[in-house]
C-alpha cells in the first residue's frame, strides 16, 4: 500500500471521528428547540456538551489540515468549488461557539432567546450541508482537465445531494437524542428516548435510500459490506434505545455513522473527487497527493501526536461522564 492510500484512509478516519463527535453536538443543538420545553431543560441539554463541544471541533481542523497537506489538489478544488456552502458552515460554527459562551452573559430573556435561536439554526445548517458536500464528493462534480471546478452553486444541490443532506441532518439529530438520553435524568431522559425512537425510524428510511443509491451509482463489494453494517447497527441501536440501554444505543449509533462514512469513502476510492465532465479528469489519490517525502514526514508526526490527542479527549469524556438533570440547574437567584 502506498502512503497516499494510507493518508486517504487516515482522512476517512478523521472525518469519521468528526461526524461521530460533532454529530451529537449538532443533534443537541437541534434538540434545544425540538425536545426542551423550557429554559431549564435547554440549559440541561447545552450542559451535556458544554465541556466537550469545542474539543470535538478539533477533528474538523485536523481533517481539513490533513487534506491540505496530503492532497493539496483535492483541497484546492474542494474549497474553491464548494466555497459558499463551506463558508456557511464556517460562519455557523463561529456563531454557534459564540452562542454557547454568550448565552448566559446577561440575565435577560430576549438576550437568551436570541442566542438559543442562533444555537438551533447554526446546528441545523451544518448538519444538512455536510451531507450535501459529501454526496457531491462521492457522486462527482464538474471538473476540467486543469483540476478546476467548472460548475455553479446550484449544481451542488441535486436530488442525490439533498437526500444526503437530509440523511446527515436526521442521523445527527438521532445521535444527539441518544446522547441526551445517555447524559440526562428524569423526564427529559424519557422524552429523549422517545424522540430518538421516532427519529431513528425516519433516519433508517432516508439512510437506506441514500446508501443504496450510492451503491448502485459507484459502489463495490467493500462499500456494500460497510452499507450492511450501517443498516444493521442502526436497527440494533433502535432496539437498544427502546429497551433503555442508552450506552449501547449511543455506541451503535456511532457505529452507524462510522459505517456510513466508510461506505462513502470505499465507494469513492481510488478517486478523491470524481469529474462528472470526464472521468479521465477525476482527482485520484495518486494525481492529487503531495510528494512521498511530505507524506513520510506527516506519517511520523501523525503516528506520535494522534494517540496523545485521542487519549486526552477520552480522558475528558471520562471526567465528565455523569448524568445531569433539571435539579442540577441553579435557580434564577444563583444564575
HUCOR-V38308 format. One record per helix or strand of 3 or more residues. SS is the DSSP state (a for helix, b for strand). FROM is the first residue (numbers start at 0). LEN is the number of residues. If there is no record, write none. Layout:
ss-><SS	SS>
from-><FROM	FROM>
len-><LEN	LEN>
This chain:
ss-><a	a	a	a	a	a	a	a	a	a	a	a	b	a	a	a	a>
from-><2	38	52	57	71	82	108	152	158	186	220	245	270	278	291	325	331>
len-><32	12	4	13	10	20	31	4	25	32	22	23	3	3	28	3	3>
